[in-house]
Amino acid sequence: MTFKYGIDNLTVDIVIAIANGNLKAEINKEAIIKIKECRLKVETMASGDNAVYGINTGFGPLCDVQITPEETSKLQENLLITHAVGVGNPIDKELSKIMMICKAHALCQGYSGVRLKLIERILYFIENDLLPIVPEQGSVGASGDLAPLSHLFLPLLGEGDFWIGNEIQPAKEVLNNHNLKPLILQAKEGLGLINGTQFILAHAIIGLKKMQYLLDLADVSGAMSIEGYQGSQSPFKSELHEIRPFKGNIKVAERMRMLFANSQNINSHESCSRVQDPYSMRCIPQVHGASRNAYYHLNELAEIEMNSVTDNPIVLSETEAISGGNFHGQPLAMALDYCSIAASELGNISDRRCYLLLEGKFGLPRLLTSGGGLNSGFMIPQYTTAALVTENKSLCFPPSADSIPTSLGQEDHVSMGSISGRQFNQILGNIEKILAIELMYAAQAMDYRRPNTFSEIVEKNFKIIRNKVDKLEDDRILKDDINNLIQLVKNQSFIVK
């Protein structure tokens, strides 16, 4: 199977597959025709007398200054150079690659007016893992991700830097090593490259892929905690959720039933005297389900965006290039902020389940240790989950609710979506740590329920934990245990389906 830029539709999984080298991607004849036709329209406008924004005029507040055909190339080059003002640490290499994949697909739609030669150079970078250095800070999310995209494409000009392995090398050296000459940009090309939402979008794609797994893992850790607590499975009956049929809730309840299937332990206390469990166990479908609903929404919007044209102006004919606002990041920014809250809640409720397992109720020893007093057991890791939960709450402030005018007021409302995307991924990183600690707690509690057995999938995950972390008998340094489990979560080593 080959993905066709500009023709086929990208999805989160397809983008990840191209980035990982598991799916070949190319420009087919149909897309090439569209690219060349649009380029001819730009060349006609560039040589004409009528002012067309970004093609023969300056940018932003200088849109009323017309540029001669002789100055066109310098104008486009200056655009990338002057906008490359990002600061902070470089983004992950994978994010740089995803940005290029999404930008290439957008340019191949045939509305941006860039030359085929330029797109082919971007594809060469992707296929040969020539990944530009892009600072993480500096975008306000309109007119697109100007600073990050400028850094991303400076190497086309022989400027900026690449990652070569874990080393940073100047673009000129790398191009020379590949027998490539720097490109000389033509009319509209600089603007086509740096107008767009690909920085925001790349963070959404990476976050969605991570959140998809963490949603499933949160169900697993919740089920294992319920098994350790000897909670009830009745709140997950299908009849309950059919009369409040939110998509996410129904999915989580179905998964919880699957995670308890044929569990001797869960069936062993069906006739106990307890009436109901605390919310963090009983309301897993409602809370995890609400987070899933937010995930579904962001995934839908991200897939629309990755198959859209988000630069400016949009070229329609030899005489018309519409200067609109497709570069504005608000559609993703607001959904990213919503999904940040949704992700944060997975950690919030997980921390509560950790706390319940420490209380010493229903046959469990206090602090999950039989030698309490001399031993502190699992008292302190819950401090860590509490700290991470509060950190996530502070990261839930919605950047999309803020706007600071730029460009002398021409860009007087911006999305700040780049910050939304970065915060979303920071929160997910903290969720990985919180769920790792809950899994450690749940395994310890389950040990106190032996010789009862659990469902096949829960038993497999219990073994994964015990291969890295022994049951806690006497106090020991837990840092390595926690880090081992965090690494398992990051590597998506737990079985979730």
C-alpha positions, -999 to 999 in steps of 0.1 A, spaced: 0 0 0 12 35 -9 -2 68 5 -8 94 -22 -1 130 -10 -29 154 -20 -53 126 -30 -57 101 -2 -69 112 33 -45 112 62 -55 97 96 -36 97 129 -25 61 122 -14 69 86 7 99 97 24 78 124 30 49 99 46 73 74 67 89 101 79 55 113 87 43 78 60 16 78 41 32 50 54 45 17 41 79 6 44 96 -28 29 122 -51 10 106 -79 2 121 -113 -31 136 -104 -16 156 -75 13 167 -98 -11 181 -123 -29 201 -96 4 214 -82 16 225 -116 -17 241 -126 -18 262 -94 18 272 -99 10 287 -133 -17 308 -117 7 322 -92 32 331 -119 5 349 -138 -4 370 -108 32 376 -98 40 392 -131 8 413 -132 1 448 -121 -27 440 -96 -16 437 -59 -22 402 -46 -13 397 -9 18 376 -4 25 371 -40 36 406 -50 31 425 -18 47 426 17 33 407 46 11 415 77 10 453 82 31 457 50 4 442 28 -1 476 11 35 477 -2 38 462 -37 69 442 -46 84 441 -81 90 408 -99 127 412 -95 123 414 -57 100 384 -54 127 358 -45 143 380 -19 109 387 -4 102 350 1 136 343 15 134 372 39 101 358 51 116 326 64 147 343 78 128 370 97 102 347 111 126 321 125 126 336 160 116 306 181 132 300 215 134 271 240 144 235 236 140 217 203 108 197 198 111 160 194 123 147 161 91 128 155 72 161 158 94 177 131 88 148 108 50 149 113 50 186 106 67 180 73 43 152 64 13 173 71 27 203 53 36 183 22 0 169 21 -15 204 24 8 217 -4 -2 188 -27 -39 198 -25 -32 223 -53 -42 256 -37 -9 269 -24 9 277 -56 44 263 -47 66 245 -72 67 207 -74 104 209 -69 99 224 -35 75 197 -24 99 170 -37 127 184 -15 105 182 16 97 146 8 134 139 4 139 153 39 111 130 52 123 99 35 160 104 45 152 114 81 167 149 76 148 164 105 151 202 111 157 217 145 125 235 156 124 254 189 93 247 210 82 282 218 73 313 197 41 305 179 8 323 188 -12 300 165 -21 326 138 -11 334 111 -5 298 116 26 285 133 49 311 118 81 307 139 82 269 141 74 265 104 101 290 95 127 270 115 113 238 99 120 250 64 151 272 68 172 241 57 155 243 23 176 275 19 207 260 34 201 278 67 192 265 101 202 230 114 193 193 112 193 165 136 217 138 124 213 110 149 215 128 182 239 155 168 230 189 155 246 198 122 243 230 101 220 226 71 246 237 46 269 208 56 241 182 55 228 194 21 263 192 8 267 157 21 236 147 2 247 166 -30 218 190 -27 219 227 -35 199 252 -14 166 262 -31 159 297 -43 123 304 -34 99 319 -59 66 339 -56 43 327 -28 65 298 -17 78 313 15 42 322 26 30 288 15 56 271 37 52 291 70 14 298 70 -4 268 85 -12 250 116 12 221 113 30 227 147 -4 226 165 -15 197 144 16 176 150 12 180 188 -25 170 184 -15 139 164 12 127 189 -11 134 218 -41 116 203 -19 85 196 -7 86 232 -41 93 247 -57 65 228 -35 40 247 -38 58 280 -76 57 279 -74 19 275 -47 16 301 -68 37 326 -96 11 322 -71 -16 329 -56 1 360 -91 9 372 -102 -27 368 -71 -40 386 -77 -16 415 -113 -28 418 -101 -64 418 -76 -55 446 -104 -36 465 -129 -64 458 -153 -38 444 -185 -45 425 -189 -51 388 -226 -43 388 -221 -5 378 -208 -17 344 -239 -37 333 -250 -28 298 -286 -21 309 -274 8 330 -255 25 302 -281 19 275 -304 44 292 -277 71 292 -260 62 259 -229 84 256 -205 68 232 -175 69 255 -195 57 286 -208 27 267 -174 18 254 -158 20 289 -185 -1 305 -181 -27 277 -143 -28 284 -148 -31 321 -170 -62 316 -143 -76 293 -117 -70 320 -137 -88 346 -147 -118 324 -143 -151 342 -126 -135 373 -129 -158 402 -120 -129 425 -147 -106 413 -173 -134 415 -162 -145 450 -178 -116 468 -210 -110 448 -232 -116 479 -211 -94 503 -228 -68 526 -214 -37 508 -240 -17 490 -219 5 467 -183 15 460 -168 50 461 -172 71 429 -137 66 417 -145 29 411 -183 30 406 -182 59 381 -154 48 359 -176 46 328 -189 81 334 -155 97 340 -133 77 317 -161 78 292 -163 116 293 -126 117 286 -131 93 257 -158 116 243 -133 145 243 -107 123 226 -133 113 199 -140 150 192 -103 161 190 -96 131 167 -124 141 144 -112 177 142 -75 168 138 -84 145 108 -103 173 92 -73 196 97 -47 172 84 -66 169 51 -71 207 48 -53 237 33 -43 261 60 -20 286 44 -28 320 29 -37 333 4 -56 304 -12 -51 304 -50 -83 299 -70 -76 312 -104 -51 334 -125 -68 365 -111 -81 354 -77 -61 346 -45 -83 348 -14 -67 363 17 -87 345 44 -81 330 78 -76 292 72 -43 295 91 -61 304 124 -55 276 150 -87 281 170 -105 250 158 -78 228 172 -68 250 201 -102 249 218 -105 211 213 -69 206 226 -78 226 258 -109 205 263 -88 173 257 -63 185 283 -90 186 309 -102 152 298 -67 137 301 -61 154 334 -92 137 348 -78 103 341 -50 111 366 -74 127 391 -96 97 394 -66 73 393 -51 91 423 -83 87 442 -83 49 436 -47 48 449 -59 65 481 -87 40 485 -63 11 483 -43 26 512 -71 29 537 -69 -6 550 -105 -16 543 -122 -49 532 -93 -72 540 -64 -50 528 -38 -39 553 -33 -2 558 -8 13 534 -7 -21 516 19 -35 540 15 -62 566 43 -47 587 28 -13 592 46 9 618 81 -3 611 72 -1 574 56 28 556 46 6 528 30 25 499 22 56 518 45 80 499 40 72 462 5 86 466 21 119 475 37 118 440 4 111 423 -12 140 443 16 163 431 12 152 395 -25 157 396 -21 192 409 5 200 383 -19 188 356 -47 210 370 -24 240 367 -17 230 331 -54 230 323 -56 268 320 -69 272 284 -45 292 263 -72 294 236 -91 317 261 -63 342 258 -52 364 229 -24 391 225 -25 412 194 6 410 171 18 424 138 8 460 146 -28 450 152 -32 433 118 -32 400 136 -54 412 165 -69 378 176 -47 347 178 -54 312 191 -23 304 212 -29 268 200 7 259 200 7 263 238 -25 242 240 -8 214 221 24 215 242 3 215 275 -18 186 263 13 165 258 28 176 291 -4 164 309 -3 131 291 33 126 302 21 131 338 -8 106 333 18 80 322 34 83 356 2 84 376 -12 52 360 22 35 365 19 41 403 -18 29 403 -7 -3 386 19 -8 412 -7 -3 440 -33 -25 423 -8 -54 419 1 -52 456 -36 -53 465 -43 -82 442 -16 -102 459 -37 -100 491 -66 -116 472 -47 -148 463 -53 -176 457 -82 -161 439 -76 -157 401 -85 -129 378 -95 -125 341 -70 -136 315 -61 -100 305 -57 -89 341 -35 -119 350 -13 -111 320 -8 -75 331 -2 -86 367 27 -108 354 41 -79 333 42 -58 366 57 -86 386 84 -92 360 97 -57 368 85 -51 404 83 -76 432 56 -76 459 66 -52 487 73 -71 519 96 -48 537 103 -11 529 127 -6 501 136 23 477 107 24 453 122 49 427 134 21 404 102 2 407 82 33 397 105 42 369 104 6 355 66 8 354 66 43 338 89 29 311 65 0 305 36 25 301 57 48 278 66 18 256 29 7 256 39 -27 270 7 -34 289 -20 -54 272 -51 -33 270 -74 -52 245 
